[in-house]
Amino acid sequence: METLAAAIALILVIEGALYALFPTSMKRMLAEVMRMPESMIRNAGMIAAALGLAILYMLYR
């Protein structure tokens, strides 16, 4: 459970840093995402989740 909390904290640190360092670029990127079809966003999310699982598998096997 401690590892999960650390992973969530790291996600928040990285995402917060991106918004703090590049606010204009992040707004532009979010506007682009709003124009994308839902299927493309869903596919990108599934690919990111699968990649994350693969990395976790390789780290903890």
mmCIF file as Biopython writes it, N, C-alpha, C and O atoms, coordinates in Angstrom:
data_model
#
loop_
_atom_site.group_PDB
_atom_site.id
_atom_site.type_symbol
_atom_site.label_atom_id
_atom_site.label_alt_id
_atom_site.label_comp_id
_atom_site.label_asym_id
_atom_site.label_entity_id
_atom_site.label_seq_id
_atom_site.pdbx_PDB_ins_code
_atom_site.Cartn_x
_atom_site.Cartn_y
_atom_site.Cartn_z
_atom_site.occupancy
_atom_site.B_iso_or_equiv
_atom_site.auth_seq_id
_atom_site.auth_asym_id
_atom_site.pdbx_PDB_model_num
ATOM 1   N N  . MET A ? 1  ? 0.825   -1.198  0.000   1.0 0.0 1  A 1 
ATOM 2   C CA . MET A ? 1  ? 0.000   0.000   0.000   1.0 0.0 1  A 1 
ATOM 3   C C  . MET A ? 1  ? 0.870   1.263   0.000   1.0 0.0 1  A 1 
ATOM 4   O O  . MET A ? 1  ? 0.511   2.289   -0.579  1.0 0.0 1  A 1 
ATOM 5   N N  . GLU A ? 2  ? 2.015   1.155   0.663   1.0 0.0 2  A 1 
ATOM 6   C CA . GLU A ? 2  ? 2.931   2.285   0.713   1.0 0.0 2  A 1 
ATOM 7   C C  . GLU A ? 2  ? 3.473   2.611   -0.681  1.0 0.0 2  A 1 
ATOM 8   O O  . GLU A ? 2  ? 3.642   3.779   -1.029  1.0 0.0 2  A 1 
ATOM 9   N N  . THR A ? 3  ? 3.741   1.580   -1.467  1.0 0.0 3  A 1 
ATOM 10  C CA . THR A ? 3  ? 4.250   1.781   -2.821  1.0 0.0 3  A 1 
ATOM 11  C C  . THR A ? 3  ? 3.203   2.467   -3.694  1.0 0.0 3  A 1 
ATOM 12  O O  . THR A ? 3  ? 3.538   3.332   -4.503  1.0 0.0 3  A 1 
ATOM 13  N N  . LEU A ? 4  ? 1.936   2.085   -3.532  1.0 0.0 4  A 1 
ATOM 14  C CA . LEU A ? 4  ? 0.856   2.715   -4.301  1.0 0.0 4  A 1 
ATOM 15  C C  . LEU A ? 4  ? 0.749   4.189   -3.947  1.0 0.0 4  A 1 
ATOM 16  O O  . LEU A ? 4  ? 0.597   5.028   -4.835  1.0 0.0 4  A 1 
ATOM 17  N N  . ALA A ? 5  ? 0.826   4.514   -2.672  1.0 0.0 5  A 1 
ATOM 18  C CA . ALA A ? 5  ? 0.760   5.911   -2.244  1.0 0.0 5  A 1 
ATOM 19  C C  . ALA A ? 5  ? 1.941   6.702   -2.812  1.0 0.0 5  A 1 
ATOM 20  O O  . ALA A ? 5  ? 1.775   7.847   -3.234  1.0 0.0 5  A 1 
ATOM 21  N N  . ALA A ? 6  ? 3.113   6.105   -2.824  1.0 0.0 6  A 1 
ATOM 22  C CA . ALA A ? 6  ? 4.291   6.772   -3.387  1.0 0.0 6  A 1 
ATOM 23  C C  . ALA A ? 6  ? 4.118   6.998   -4.887  1.0 0.0 6  A 1 
ATOM 24  O O  . ALA A ? 6  ? 4.506   8.044   -5.407  1.0 0.0 6  A 1 
ATOM 25  N N  . ALA A ? 7  ? 3.536   6.020   -5.582  1.0 0.0 7  A 1 
ATOM 26  C CA . ALA A ? 7  ? 3.318   6.156   -7.027  1.0 0.0 7  A 1 
ATOM 27  C C  . ALA A ? 7  ? 2.326   7.280   -7.322  1.0 0.0 7  A 1 
ATOM 28  O O  . ALA A ? 7  ? 2.537   8.069   -8.243  1.0 0.0 7  A 1 
ATOM 29  N N  . ILE A ? 8  ? 1.263   7.354   -6.555  1.0 0.0 8  A 1 
ATOM 30  C CA . ILE A ? 8  ? 0.269   8.419   -6.747  1.0 0.0 8  A 1 
ATOM 31  C C  . ILE A ? 8  ? 0.889   9.778   -6.446  1.0 0.0 8  A 1 
ATOM 32  O O  . ILE A ? 8  ? 0.651   10.746  -7.167  1.0 0.0 8  A 1 
ATOM 33  N N  . ALA A ? 9  ? 1.687   9.849   -5.379  1.0 0.0 9  A 1 
ATOM 34  C CA . ALA A ? 9  ? 2.363   11.101  -5.046  1.0 0.0 9  A 1 
ATOM 35  C C  . ALA A ? 9  ? 3.299   11.537  -6.167  1.0 0.0 9  A 1 
ATOM 36  O O  . ALA A ? 9  ? 3.369   12.722  -6.493  1.0 0.0 9  A 1 
ATOM 37  N N  . LEU A ? 10 ? 4.017   10.589  -6.755  1.0 0.0 10 A 1 
ATOM 38  C CA . LEU A ? 10 ? 4.933   10.906  -7.850  1.0 0.0 10 A 1 
ATOM 39  C C  . LEU A ? 10 ? 4.175   11.419  -9.072  1.0 0.0 10 A 1 
ATOM 40  O O  . LEU A ? 10 ? 4.631   12.346  -9.742  1.0 0.0 10 A 1 
ATOM 41  N N  . ILE A ? 11 ? 3.030   10.827  -9.363  1.0 0.0 11 A 1 
ATOM 42  C CA . ILE A ? 11 ? 2.198   11.310  -10.466 1.0 0.0 11 A 1 
ATOM 43  C C  . ILE A ? 11 ? 1.798   12.763  -10.227 1.0 0.0 11 A 1 
ATOM 44  O O  . ILE A ? 11 ? 1.869   13.590  -11.136 1.0 0.0 11 A 1 
ATOM 45  N N  . LEU A ? 12 ? 1.377   13.069  -9.003  1.0 0.0 12 A 1 
ATOM 46  C CA . LEU A ? 12 ? 0.976   14.441  -8.674  1.0 0.0 12 A 1 
ATOM 47  C C  . LEU A ? 12 ? 2.140   15.416  -8.775  1.0 0.0 12 A 1 
ATOM 48  O O  . LEU A ? 12 ? 1.963   16.544  -9.235  1.0 0.0 12 A 1 
ATOM 49  N N  . VAL A ? 13 ? 3.324   14.995  -8.353  1.0 0.0 13 A 1 
ATOM 50  C CA . VAL A ? 13 ? 4.509   15.854  -8.463  1.0 0.0 13 A 1 
ATOM 51  C C  . VAL A ? 13 ? 4.816   16.151  -9.922  1.0 0.0 13 A 1 
ATOM 52  O O  . VAL A ? 13 ? 5.042   17.305  -10.288 1.0 0.0 13 A 1 
ATOM 53  N N  . ILE A ? 14 ? 4.825   15.123  -10.753 1.0 0.0 14 A 1 
ATOM 54  C CA . ILE A ? 14 ? 5.160   15.311  -12.164 1.0 0.0 14 A 1 
ATOM 55  C C  . ILE A ? 14 ? 4.113   16.168  -12.869 1.0 0.0 14 A 1 
ATOM 56  O O  . ILE A ? 14 ? 4.453   17.097  -13.602 1.0 0.0 14 A 1 
ATOM 57  N N  . GLU A ? 15 ? 2.844   15.854  -12.643 1.0 0.0 15 A 1 
ATOM 58  C CA . GLU A ? 15 ? 1.790   16.624  -13.306 1.0 0.0 15 A 1 
ATOM 59  C C  . GLU A ? 15 ? 1.776   18.069  -12.811 1.0 0.0 15 A 1 
ATOM 60  O O  . GLU A ? 15 ? 1.614   18.997  -13.604 1.0 0.0 15 A 1 
ATOM 61  N N  . GLY A ? 16 ? 1.943   18.257  -11.523 1.0 0.0 16 A 1 
ATOM 62  C CA . GLY A ? 16 ? 1.983   19.617  -10.983 1.0 0.0 16 A 1 
ATOM 63  C C  . GLY A ? 16 ? 3.143   20.413  -11.532 1.0 0.0 16 A 1 
ATOM 64  O O  . GLY A ? 16 ? 3.001   21.599  -11.833 1.0 0.0 16 A 1 
ATOM 65  N N  . ALA A ? 17 ? 4.303   19.766  -11.668 1.0 0.0 17 A 1 
ATOM 66  C CA . ALA A ? 17 ? 5.471   20.451  -12.213 1.0 0.0 17 A 1 
ATOM 67  C C  . ALA A ? 17 ? 5.235   20.868  -13.661 1.0 0.0 17 A 1 
ATOM 68  O O  . ALA A ? 17 ? 5.635   21.959  -14.069 1.0 0.0 17 A 1 
ATOM 69  N N  . LEU A ? 18 ? 4.590   20.004  -14.434 1.0 0.0 18 A 1 
ATOM 70  C CA . LEU A ? 18 ? 4.307   20.355  -15.832 1.0 0.0 18 A 1 
ATOM 71  C C  . LEU A ? 18 ? 3.412   21.582  -15.929 1.0 0.0 18 A 1 
ATOM 72  O O  . LEU A ? 18 ? 3.669   22.480  -16.731 1.0 0.0 18 A 1 
ATOM 73  N N  . TYR A ? 19 ? 2.352   21.623  -15.107 1.0 0.0 19 A 1 
ATOM 74  C CA . TYR A ? 19 ? 1.453   22.783  -15.119 1.0 0.0 19 A 1 
ATOM 75  C C  . TYR A ? 19 ? 2.155   24.043  -14.606 1.0 0.0 19 A 1 
ATOM 76  O O  . TYR A ? 19 ? 1.901   25.139  -15.106 1.0 0.0 19 A 1 
ATOM 77  N N  . ALA A ? 20 ? 3.035   23.894  -13.614 1.0 0.0 20 A 1 
ATOM 78  C CA . ALA A ? 20 ? 3.737   25.054  -13.063 1.0 0.0 20 A 1 
ATOM 79  C C  . ALA A ? 20 ? 4.794   25.592  -14.032 1.0 0.0 20 A 1 
ATOM 80  O O  . ALA A ? 20 ? 4.953   26.805  -14.168 1.0 0.0 20 A 1 
ATOM 81  N N  . LEU A ? 21 ? 5.505   24.702  -14.696 1.0 0.0 21 A 1 
ATOM 82  C CA . LEU A ? 21 ? 6.593   25.126  -15.573 1.0 0.0 21 A 1 
ATOM 83  C C  . LEU A ? 21 ? 6.136   25.529  -16.970 1.0 0.0 21 A 1 
ATOM 84  O O  . LEU A ? 21 ? 6.732   26.411  -17.588 1.0 0.0 21 A 1 
ATOM 85  N N  . PHE A ? 22 ? 5.079   24.888  -17.472 1.0 0.0 22 A 1 
ATOM 86  C CA . PHE A ? 22 ? 4.641   25.123  -18.853 1.0 0.0 22 A 1 
ATOM 87  C C  . PHE A ? 22 ? 3.132   25.374  -18.934 1.0 0.0 22 A 1 
ATOM 88  O O  . PHE A ? 22 ? 2.434   24.620  -19.611 1.0 0.0 22 A 1 
ATOM 89  N N  . PRO A ? 23 ? 2.608   26.403  -18.270 1.0 0.0 23 A 1 
ATOM 90  C CA . PRO A ? 23 ? 1.148   26.586  -18.258 1.0 0.0 23 A 1 
ATOM 91  C C  . PRO A ? 23 ? 0.539   26.837  -19.643 1.0 0.0 23 A 1 
ATOM 92  O O  . PRO A ? 23 ? -0.539  26.327  -19.947 1.0 0.0 23 A 1 
ATOM 93  N N  . THR A ? 24 ? 1.218   27.608  -20.469 1.0 0.0 24 A 1 
ATOM 94  C CA . THR A ? 24 ? 0.681   27.902  -21.798 1.0 0.0 24 A 1 
ATOM 95  C C  . THR A ? 24 ? 0.641   26.644  -22.660 1.0 0.0 24 A 1 
ATOM 96  O O  . THR A ? 24 ? -0.349  26.381  -23.343 1.0 0.0 24 A 1 
ATOM 97  N N  . SER A ? 25 ? 1.714   25.879  -22.623 1.0 0.0 25 A 1 
ATOM 98  C CA . SER A ? 25 ? 1.754   24.639  -23.404 1.0 0.0 25 A 1 
ATOM 99  C C  . SER A ? 25 ? 0.715   23.644  -22.918 1.0 0.0 25 A 1 
ATOM 100 O O  . SER A ? 25 ? 0.101   22.945  -23.724 1.0 0.0 25 A 1 
ATOM 101 N N  . MET A ? 26 ? 0.512   23.573  -21.614 1.0 0.0 26 A 1 
ATOM 102 C CA . MET A ? 26 ? -0.481  22.637  -21.075 1.0 0.0 26 A 1 
ATOM 103 C C  . MET A ? 26 ? -1.891  23.050  -21.502 1.0 0.0 26 A 1 
ATOM 104 O O  . MET A ? 26 ? -2.713  22.193  -21.825 1.0 0.0 26 A 1 
ATOM 105 N N  . LYS A ? 27 ? -2.177  24.350  -21.508 1.0 0.0 27 A 1 
ATOM 106 C CA . LYS A ? 27 ? -3.493  24.805  -21.968 1.0 0.0 27 A 1 
ATOM 107 C C  . LYS A ? 27 ? -3.693  24.465  -23.440 1.0 0.0 27 A 1 
ATOM 108 O O  . LYS A ? 27 ? -4.777  24.049  -23.851 1.0 0.0 27 A 1 
ATOM 109 N N  . ARG A ? 28 ? -2.639  24.645  -24.223 1.0 0.0 28 A 1 
ATOM 110 C CA . ARG A ? 28 ? -2.716  24.330  -25.659 1.0 0.0 28 A 1 
ATOM 111 C C  . ARG A ? 28 ? -2.954  22.836  -25.861 1.0 0.0 28 A 1 
ATOM 112 O O  . ARG A ? 28 ? -3.755  22.437  -26.706 1.0 0.0 28 A 1 
ATOM 113 N N  . MET A ? 29 ? -2.252  22.013  -25.079 1.0 0.0 29 A 1 
ATOM 114 C CA . MET A ? 29 ? -2.404  20.573  -25.201 1.0 0.0 29 A 1 
ATOM 115 C C  . MET A ? 29 ? -3.818  20.136  -24.793 1.0 0.0 29 A 1 
ATOM 116 O O  . MET A ? 29 ? -4.422  19.284  -25.445 1.0 0.0 29 A 1 
ATOM 117 N N  . LEU A ? 30 ? -4.333  20.720  -23.721 1.0 0.0 30 A 1 
ATOM 118 C CA . LEU A ? 30 ? -5.687  20.368  -23.291 1.0 0.0 30 A 1 
ATOM 119 C C  . LEU A ? 30 ? -6.726  20.763  -24.344 1.0 0.0 30 A 1 
ATOM 120 O O  . LEU A ? 30 ? -7.705  20.045  -24.549 1.0 0.0 30 A 1 
ATOM 121 N N  . ALA A ? 31 ? -6.518  21.889  -25.001 1.0 0.0 31 A 1 
ATOM 122 C CA . ALA A ? 31 ? -7.426  22.293  -26.072 1.0 0.0 31 A 1 
ATOM 123 C C  . ALA A ? 31 ? -7.377  21.296  -27.218 1.0 0.0 31 A 1 
ATOM 124 O O  . ALA A ? 31 ? -8.407  20.982  -27.814 1.0 0.0 31 A 1 
ATOM 125 N N  . GLU A ? 32 ? -6.174  20.793  -27.531 1.0 0.0 32 A 1 
ATOM 126 C CA . GLU A ? 32 ? -6.029  19.765  -28.573 1.0 0.0 32 A 1 
ATOM 127 C C  . GLU A ? 32 ? -6.773  18.501  -28.192 1.0 0.0 32 A 1 
ATOM 128 O O  . GLU A ? 32 ? -7.453  17.904  -29.026 1.0 0.0 32 A 1 
ATOM 129 N N  . VAL A ? 33 ? -6.651  18.091  -26.947 1.0 0.0 33 A 1 
ATOM 130 C CA . VAL A ? 33 ? -7.322  16.877  -26.482 1.0 0.0 33 A 1 
ATOM 131 C C  . VAL A ? 33 ? -8.836  17.032  -26.600 1.0 0.0 33 A 1 
ATOM 132 O O  . VAL A ? 33 ? -9.529  16.077  -26.951 1.0 0.0 33 A 1 
ATOM 133 N N  . MET A ? 34 ? -9.348  18.207  -26.316 1.0 0.0 34 A 1 
ATOM 134 C CA . MET A ? 34 ? -10.791 18.445  -26.413 1.0 0.0 34 A 1 
ATOM 135 C C  . MET A ? 34 ? -11.295 18.257  -27.849 1.0 0.0 34 A 1 
ATOM 136 O O  . MET A ? 34 ? -12.460 17.918  -28.058 1.0 0.0 34 A 1 
ATOM 137 N N  . ARG A ? 35 ? -10.425 18.476  -28.831 1.0 0.0 35 A 1 
ATOM 138 C CA . ARG A ? 35 ? -10.825 18.326  -30.234 1.0 0.0 35 A 1 
ATOM 139 C C  . ARG A ? 35 ? -10.681 16.889  -30.733 1.0 0.0 35 A 1 
ATOM 140 O O  . ARG A ? 35 ? -11.178 16.559  -31.810 1.0 0.0 35 A 1 
ATOM 141 N N  . MET A ? 36 ? -10.016 16.041  -29.973 1.0 0.0 36 A 1 
ATOM 142 C CA . MET A ? 36 ? -9.792  14.655  -30.405 1.0 0.0 36 A 1 
ATOM 143 C C  . MET A ? 36 ? -11.053 13.825  -30.232 1.0 0.0 36 A 1 
ATOM 144 O O  . MET A ? 36 ? -11.841 14.081  -29.321 1.0 0.0 36 A 1 
ATOM 145 N N  . PRO A ? 37 ? -11.255 12.842  -31.086 1.0 0.0 37 A 1 
ATOM 146 C CA . PRO A ? 37 ? -12.377 11.923  -30.891 1.0 0.0 37 A 1 
ATOM 147 C C  . PRO A ? 37 ? -12.143 11.067  -29.638 1.0 0.0 37 A 1 
ATOM 148 O O  . PRO A ? 37 ? -11.006 10.753  -29.287 1.0 0.0 37 A 1 
ATOM 149 N N  . GLU A ? 38 ? -13.239 10.701  -28.981 1.0 0.0 38 A 1 
ATOM 150 C CA . GLU A ? 38 ? -13.148 9.919   -27.753 1.0 0.0 38 A 1 
ATOM 151 C C  . GLU A ? 38 ? -12.416 8.607   -27.961 1.0 0.0 38 A 1 
ATOM 152 O O  . GLU A ? 38 ? -11.689 8.154   -27.077 1.0 0.0 38 A 1 
ATOM 153 N N  . SER A ? 39 ? -12.600 7.995   -29.116 1.0 0.0 39 A 1 
ATOM 154 C CA . SER A ? 39 ? -11.940 6.714   -29.371 1.0 0.0 39 A 1 
ATOM 155 C C  . SER A ? 39 ? -10.414 6.865   -29.363 1.0 0.0 39 A 1 
ATOM 156 O O  . SER A ? 39 ? -9.711  5.975   -28.886 1.0 0.0 39 A 1 
ATOM 157 N N  . MET A ? 40 ? -9.905  7.967   -29.878 1.0 0.0 40 A 1 
ATOM 158 C CA . MET A ? 40 ? -8.464  8.188   -29.901 1.0 0.0 40 A 1 
ATOM 159 C C  . MET A ? 40 ? -7.933  8.387   -28.471 1.0 0.0 40 A 1 
ATOM 160 O O  . MET A ? 40 ? -6.870  7.875   -28.120 1.0 0.0 40 A 1 
ATOM 161 N N  . ILE A ? 41 ? -8.679  9.128   -27.663 1.0 0.0 41 A 1 
ATOM 162 C CA . ILE A ? 41 ? -8.285  9.346   -26.271 1.0 0.0 41 A 1 
ATOM 163 C C  . ILE A ? 41 ? -8.326  8.026   -25.506 1.0 0.0 41 A 1 
ATOM 164 O O  . ILE A ? 41 ? -7.428  7.734   -24.716 1.0 0.0 41 A 1 
ATOM 165 N N  . ARG A ? 42 ? -9.362  7.233   -25.740 1.0 0.0 42 A 1 
ATOM 166 C CA . ARG A ? 42 ? -9.494  5.929   -25.077 1.0 0.0 42 A 1 
ATOM 167 C C  . ARG A ? 42 ? -8.339  5.008   -25.462 1.0 0.0 42 A 1 
ATOM 168 O O  . ARG A ? 42 ? -7.757  4.348   -24.602 1.0 0.0 42 A 1 
ATOM 169 N N  . ASN A ? 43 ? -8.006  4.963   -26.751 1.0 0.0 43 A 1 
ATOM 170 C CA . ASN A ? 43 ? -6.894  4.129   -27.214 1.0 0.0 43 A 1 
ATOM 171 C C  . ASN A ? 43 ? -5.564  4.580   -26.600 1.0 0.0 43 A 1 
ATOM 172 O O  . ASN A ? 43 ? -4.754  3.747   -26.193 1.0 0.0 43 A 1 
ATOM 173 N N  . ALA A ? 44 ? -5.342  5.881   -26.534 1.0 0.0 44 A 1 
ATOM 174 C CA . ALA A ? 44 ? -4.108  6.395   -25.936 1.0 0.0 44 A 1 
ATOM 175 C C  . ALA A ? 44 ? -4.048  6.019   -24.454 1.0 0.0 44 A 1 
ATOM 176 O O  . ALA A ? 44 ? -2.984  5.667   -23.946 1.0 0.0 44 A 1 
ATOM 177 N N  . GLY A ? 45 ? -5.177  6.092   -23.768 1.0 0.0 45 A 1 
ATOM 178 C CA . GLY A ? 45 ? -5.218  5.706   -22.360 1.0 0.0 45 A 1 
ATOM 179 C C  . GLY A ? 45 ? -4.936  4.233   -22.165 1.0 0.0 45 A 1 
ATOM 180 O O  . GLY A ? 45 ? -4.226  3.851   -21.234 1.0 0.0 45 A 1 
ATOM 181 N N  . MET A ? 46 ? -5.488  3.397   -23.038 1.0 0.0 46 A 1 
ATOM 182 C CA . MET A ? 46 ? -5.250  1.952   -22.937 1.0 0.0 46 A 1 
ATOM 183 C C  . MET A ? 46 ? -3.789  1.622   -23.216 1.0 0.0 46 A 1 
ATOM 184 O O  . MET A ? 46 ? -3.206  0.767   -22.549 1.0 0.0 46 A 1 
ATOM 185 N N  . ILE A ? 47 ? -3.201  2.291   -24.191 1.0 0.0 47 A 1 
ATOM 186 C CA . ILE A ? 47 ? -1.787  2.067   -24.500 1.0 0.0 47 A 1 
ATOM 187 C C  . ILE A ? 47 ? -0.912  2.504   -23.328 1.0 0.0 47 A 1 
ATOM 188 O O  . ILE A ? 47 ? 0.029   1.799   -22.963 1.0 0.0 47 A 1 
ATOM 189 N N  . ALA A ? 48 ? -1.212  3.661   -22.734 1.0 0.0 48 A 1 
ATOM 190 C CA . ALA A ? 48 ? -0.434  4.144   -21.597 1.0 0.0 48 A 1 
ATOM 191 C C  . ALA A ? 48 ? -0.565  3.182   -20.413 1.0 0.0 48 A 1 
ATOM 192 O O  . ALA A ? 48 ? 0.425   2.896   -19.739 1.0 0.0 48 A 1 
ATOM 193 N N  . ALA A ? 49 ? -1.773  2.685   -20.157 1.0 0.0 49 A 1 
ATOM 194 C CA . ALA A ? 49 ? -1.982  1.746   -19.054 1.0 0.0 49 A 1 
ATOM 195 C C  . ALA A ? 49 ? -1.228  0.441   -19.304 1.0 0.0 49 A 1 
ATOM 196 O O  . ALA A ? 49 ? -0.610  -0.100  -18.387 1.0 0.0 49 A 1 
ATOM 197 N N  . ALA A ? 50 ? -1.275  -0.064  -20.528 1.0 0.0 50 A 1 
ATOM 198 C CA . ALA A ? 50 ? -0.561  -1.299  -20.855 1.0 0.0 50 A 1 
ATOM 199 C C  . ALA A ? 50 ? 0.950   -1.105  -20.726 1.0 0.0 50 A 1 
ATOM 200 O O  . ALA A ? 50 ? 1.645   -1.989  -20.225 1.0 0.0 50 A 1 
ATOM 201 N N  . LEU A ? 51 ? 1.454   0.024   -21.165 1.0 0.0 51 A 1 
ATOM 202 C CA . LEU A ? 51 ? 2.872   0.319   -21.042 1.0 0.0 51 A 1 
ATOM 203 C C  . LEU A ? 51 ? 3.278   0.396   -19.573 1.0 0.0 51 A 1 
ATOM 204 O O  . LEU A ? 51 ? 4.321   -0.129  -19.183 1.0 0.0 51 A 1 
ATOM 205 N N  . GLY A ? 52 ? 2.450   1.051   -18.761 1.0 0.0 52 A 1 
ATOM 206 C CA . GLY A ? 52 ? 2.721   1.137   -17.332 1.0 0.0 52 A 1 
ATOM 207 C C  . GLY A ? 52 ? 2.730   -0.230  -16.673 1.0 0.0 52 A 1 
ATOM 208 O O  . GLY A ? 52 ? 3.592   -0.517  -15.842 1.0 0.0 52 A 1 
ATOM 209 N N  . LEU A ? 53 ? 1.772   -1.076  -17.039 1.0 0.0 53 A 1 
ATOM 210 C CA . LEU A ? 53 ? 1.741   -2.436  -16.494 1.0 0.0 53 A 1 
ATOM 211 C C  . LEU A ? 53 ? 2.970   -3.241  -16.908 1.0 0.0 53 A 1 
ATOM 212 O O  . LEU A ? 53 ? 3.522   -3.997  -16.109 1.0 0.0 53 A 1 
ATOM 213 N N  . ALA A ? 54 ? 3.392   -3.076  -18.156 1.0 0.0 54 A 1 
ATOM 214 C CA . ALA A ? 54 ? 4.577   -3.776  -18.637 1.0 0.0 54 A 1 
ATOM 215 C C  . ALA A ? 54 ? 5.822   -3.335  -17.865 1.0 0.0 54 A 1 
ATOM 216 O O  . ALA A ? 54 ? 6.661   -4.164  -17.514 1.0 0.0 54 A 1 
ATOM 217 N N  . ILE A ? 55 ? 5.938   -2.060  -17.607 1.0 0.0 55 A 1 
ATOM 218 C CA . ILE A ? 55 ? 7.082   -1.557  -16.846 1.0 0.0 55 A 1 
ATOM 219 C C  . ILE A ? 55 ? 7.051   -2.090  -15.423 1.0 0.0 55 A 1 
ATOM 220 O O  . ILE A ? 55 ? 8.077   -2.519  -14.896 1.0 0.0 55 A 1 
ATOM 221 N N  . LEU A ? 56 ? 5.877   -2.065  -14.799 1.0 0.0 56 A 1 
ATOM 222 C CA . LEU A ? 56 ? 5.747   -2.622  -13.448 1.0 0.0 56 A 1 
ATOM 223 C C  . LEU A ? 56 ? 6.094   -4.106  -13.415 1.0 0.0 56 A 1 
ATOM 224 O O  . LEU A ? 56 ? 6.765   -4.573  -12.495 1.0 0.0 56 A 1 
ATOM 225 N N  . TYR A ? 57 ? 5.643   -4.826  -14.402 1.0 0.0 57 A 1 
ATOM 226 C CA . TYR A ? 57 ? 5.951   -6.263  -14.474 1.0 0.0 57 A 1 
ATOM 227 C C  . TYR A ? 57 ? 7.462   -6.482  -14.547 1.0 0.0 57 A 1 
ATOM 228 O O  . TYR A ? 57 ? 8.018   -7.332  -13.851 1.0 0.0 57 A 1 
ATOM 229 N N  . MET A ? 58 ? 8.106   -5.700  -15.399 1.0 0.0 58 A 1 
ATOM 230 C CA . MET A ? 58 ? 9.552   -5.852  -15.554 1.0 0.0 58 A 1 
ATOM 231 C C  . MET A ? 58 ? 10.304  -5.461  -14.278 1.0 0.0 58 A 1 
ATOM 232 O O  . MET A ? 58 ? 11.334  -6.054  -13.959 1.0 0.0 58 A 1 
ATOM 233 N N  . LEU A ? 59 ? 9.798   -4.481  -13.562 1.0 0.0 59 A 1 
ATOM 234 C CA . LEU A ? 59 ? 10.467  -4.033  -12.326 1.0 0.0 59 A 1 
ATOM 235 C C  . LEU A ? 59 ? 10.309  -5.041  -11.192 1.0 0.0 59 A 1 
ATOM 236 O O  . LEU A ? 59 ? 11.241  -5.242  -10.413 1.0 0.0 59 A 1 
ATOM 237 N N  . TYR A ? 60 ? 9.150   -5.673  -11.089 1.0 0.0 60 A 1 
ATOM 238 C CA . TYR A ? 60 ? 8.829   -6.504  -9.928  1.0 0.0 60 A 1 
ATOM 239 C C  . TYR A ? 60 ? 8.817   -8.010  -10.182 1.0 0.0 60 A 1 
ATOM 240 O O  . TYR A ? 60 ? 8.402   -8.767  -9.305  1.0 0.0 60 A 1 
ATOM 241 N N  . ARG A ? 61 ? 9.255   -8.463  -11.344 1.0 0.0 61 A 1 
ATOM 242 C CA . ARG A ? 61 ? 9.224   -9.909  -11.582 1.0 0.0 61 A 1 
ATOM 243 C C  . ARG A ? 61 ? 10.382  -10.612 -10.970 1.0 0.0 61 A 1 
ATOM 244 O O  . ARG A ? 61 ? 10.495  -11.832 -11.085 1.0 0.0 61 A 1 
#
